[in-house]
Amino acid sequence: MNAPTRPDIAMQISTQTQPALDFVGMQQIALPVQLAGTPLACRVDAGVSLDDASARGIHMSRLYLALQDLEQQPLTLPAVQQVLRHFLNSHAGLAQRAYLNLSGELLLKRPALISPLAGWKAYPVALNTRLDATGFHVELQLTLGYSSTCPCSAALARQLIQQRFIDDFAGKSLDHADILAWLGSSEGILATPHSQRSEARLQLRLDPTLQALPLLHWLDSAEAALGTALQTAVKRADEQAFALANGQNLMFCEDAARRLHQTLREQDGLLGFALEVVHAESLHAHDAVAQGSWNWR
């Protein structure tokens, strides 16, 4: 005896004219992939447009099963594009646009500045893609942390130190040992500039023909431009080197944004970008923010 045909309510034809929908699908699907040679536990949004005014719904299970082609494999744009084509082919006559967005935290092991120590840093990353009649569209979002020391605060601290030097050594003969001791005391170096943990948020429009994602190169280039990437495991030698880097790398949020702008313009594979830097002020209860873009929107 043949099994009864199971009803497919989504395929019911509406007798009334219905509006088209921009997106129908699923959000926050768990999916393991590989990115930059590292396992990445992704959360995925997958969907298509619903352009058939007479159709009640789409076939969500077809979208879900198509995602299996990305499991446990290096995440590449050709692979993503193939899944998007599968979305559209499985919804022929229903959908004209397909969407696939992946997000997660990329864990990279980063070395200390001086010592042989190393530790893990998390980089939030998101890949947003779309396939429609105009082509394959890809945007990559990256977030990285760094330290920023205020140039104004540094100048004010130096002025106070100079004035204390004048007060402490006025009318005295300068002795090398006394000056050295003074420089190493809290009475002499009585003021320090304020630094803050800062964040750069990058939105990159990618060349859709890229065969591989040079994600590590883009991250390394951005951190090199900023000069004071946040550290993980450190010894005192690393902490001292970090203090030196901050002291020789004074920057306002405007400086950080311009450095990133220049660096991103030099990167291959980018068709445009938008960036935002946020300096979480340690002096004020508000943040200092700068934004920039190139060939965006």
TAZIQUI-V665207 format. One record per residue. N is the residue number from 0. RES is the residue in three letters. SS is DSSP state (2 for helix, 1 for strand, 0 for the rest). Layout:
N;RES;SS + N;RES;SS
This chain:
0;MET;0 + 1;ASN;0 + 2;ALA;0 + 3;PRO;0 + 4;THR;0 + 5;ARG;0 + 6;PRO;0 + 7;ASP;0 + 8;ILE;2 + 9;ALA;2 + 10;MET;2 + 11;GLN;0 + 12;ILE;1 + 13;SER;0 + 14;THR;0 + 15;GLN;0 + 16;THR;0 + 17;GLN;0 + 18;PRO;0 + 19;ALA;0 + 20;LEU;1 + 21;ASP;1 + 22;PHE;1 + 23;VAL;1 + 24;GLY;1 + 25;MET;1 + 26;GLN;1 + 27;GLN;1 + 28;ILE;1 + 29;ALA;1 + 30;LEU;1 + 31;PRO;1 + 32;VAL;1 + 33;GLN;1 + 34;LEU;1 + 35;ALA;0 + 36;GLY;0 + 37;THR;1 + 38;PRO;1 + 39;LEU;1 + 40;ALA;1 + 41;CYS;1 + 42;ARG;1 + 43;VAL;1 + 44;ASP;1 + 45;ALA;1 + 46;GLY;1 + 47;VAL;1 + 48;SER;1 + 49;LEU;1 + 50;ASP;0 + 51;ASP;0 + 52;ALA;0 + 53;SER;0 + 54;ALA;1 + 55;ARG;0 + 56;GLY;0 + 57;ILE;0 + 58;HIS;0 + 59;MET;2 + 60;SER;2 + 61;ARG;2 + 62;LEU;2 + 63;TYR;2 + 64;LEU;2 + 65;ALA;2 + 66;LEU;2 + 67;GLN;2 + 68;ASP;2 + 69;LEU;2 + 70;GLU;0 + 71;GLN;0 + 72;GLN;0 + 73;PRO;1 + 74;LEU;0 + 75;THR;0 + 76;LEU;2 + 77;PRO;2 + 78;ALA;2 + 79;VAL;2 + 80;GLN;2 + 81;GLN;2 + 82;VAL;2 + 83;LEU;2 + 84;ARG;2 + 85;HIS;2 + 86;PHE;2 + 87;LEU;2 + 88;ASN;2 + 89;SER;0 + 90;HIS;0 + 91;ALA;0 + 92;GLY;0 + 93;LEU;0 + 94;ALA;0 + 95;GLN;0 + 96;ARG;0 + 97;ALA;1 + 98;TYR;1 + 99;LEU;1 + 100;ASN;1 + 101;LEU;1 + 102;SER;1 + 103;GLY;1 + 104;GLU;1 + 105;LEU;1 + 106;LEU;1 + 107;LEU;1 + 108;LYS;1 + 109;ARG;1 + 110;PRO;1 + 111;ALA;0 + 112;LEU;0 + 113;ILE;0 + 114;SER;0 + 115;PRO;0 + 116;LEU;0 + 117;ALA;1 + 118;GLY;1 + 119;TRP;1 + 120;LYS;1 + 121;ALA;1 + 122;TYR;1 + 123;PRO;1 + 124;VAL;1 + 125;ALA;1 + 126;LEU;1 + 127;ASN;1 + 128;THR;1 + 129;ARG;1 + 130;LEU;1 + 131;ASP;1 + 132;ALA;0 + 133;THR;0 + 134;GLY;1 + 135;PHE;1 + 136;HIS;1 + 137;VAL;1 + 138;GLU;1 + 139;LEU;1 + 140;GLN;1 + 141;LEU;1 + 142;THR;1 + 143;LEU;1 + 144;GLY;1 + 145;TYR;1 + 146;SER;1 + 147;SER;1 + 148;THR;1 + 149;CYS;0 + 150;PRO;2 + 151;CYS;2 + 152;SER;2 + 153;ALA;2 + 154;ALA;2 + 155;LEU;2 + 156;ALA;2 + 157;ARG;2 + 158;GLN;2 + 159;LEU;2 + 160;ILE;2 + 161;GLN;2 + 162;GLN;2 + 163;ARG;2 + 164;PHE;2 + 165;ILE;2 + 166;ASP;2 + 167;ASP;2 + 168;PHE;2 + 169;ALA;0 + 170;GLY;0 + 171;LYS;0 + 172;SER;0 + 173;LEU;0 + 174;ASP;0 + 175;HIS;2 + 176;ALA;2 + 177;ASP;2 + 178;ILE;2 + 179;LEU;2 + 180;ALA;2 + 181;TRP;2 + 182;LEU;2 + 183;GLY;0 + 184;SER;0 + 185;SER;0 + 186;GLU;0 + 187;GLY;0 + 188;ILE;0 + 189;LEU;0 + 190;ALA;0 + 191;THR;0 + 192;PRO;0 + 193;HIS;0 + 194;SER;1 + 195;GLN;1 + 196;ARG;1 + 197;SER;1 + 198;GLU;1 + 199;ALA;1 + 200;ARG;1 + 201;LEU;1 + 202;GLN;1 + 203;LEU;1 + 204;ARG;1 + 205;LEU;1 + 206;ASP;0 + 207;PRO;0 + 208;THR;0 + 209;LEU;0 + 210;GLN;0 + 211;ALA;0 + 212;LEU;0 + 213;PRO;0 + 214;LEU;2 + 215;LEU;2 + 216;HIS;2 + 217;TRP;2 + 218;LEU;2 + 219;ASP;2 + 220;SER;2 + 221;ALA;2 + 222;GLU;2 + 223;ALA;2 + 224;ALA;2 + 225;LEU;2 + 226;GLY;0 + 227;THR;0 + 228;ALA;1 + 229;LEU;0 + 230;GLN;0 + 231;THR;0 + 232;ALA;0 + 233;VAL;0 + 234;LYS;0 + 235;ARG;2 + 236;ALA;2 + 237;ASP;2 + 238;GLU;2 + 239;GLN;2 + 240;ALA;2 + 241;PHE;2 + 242;ALA;2 + 243;LEU;2 + 244;ALA;2 + 245;ASN;2 + 246;GLY;2 + 247;GLN;0 + 248;ASN;0 + 249;LEU;0 + 250;MET;0 + 251;PHE;0 + 252;CYS;2 + 253;GLU;2 + 254;ASP;2 + 255;ALA;2 + 256;ALA;2 + 257;ARG;2 + 258;ARG;2 + 259;LEU;2 + 260;HIS;2 + 261;GLN;2 + 262;THR;2 + 263;LEU;2 + 264;ARG;2 + 265;GLU;0 + 266;GLN;0 + 267;ASP;0 + 268;GLY;0 + 269;LEU;1 + 270;LEU;1 + 271;GLY;1 + 272;PHE;1 + 273;ALA;1 + 274;LEU;1 + 275;GLU;1 + 276;VAL;1 + 277;VAL;1 + 278;HIS;1 + 279;ALA;0 + 280;GLU;0 + 281;SER;0 + 282;LEU;0 + 283;HIS;0 + 284;ALA;0 + 285;HIS;0 + 286;ASP;0 + 287;ALA;1 + 288;VAL;1 + 289;ALA;1 + 290;GLN;1 + 291;GLY;1 + 292;SER;1 + 293;TRP;1 + 294;ASN;0 + 295;TRP;0 + 296;ARG;0
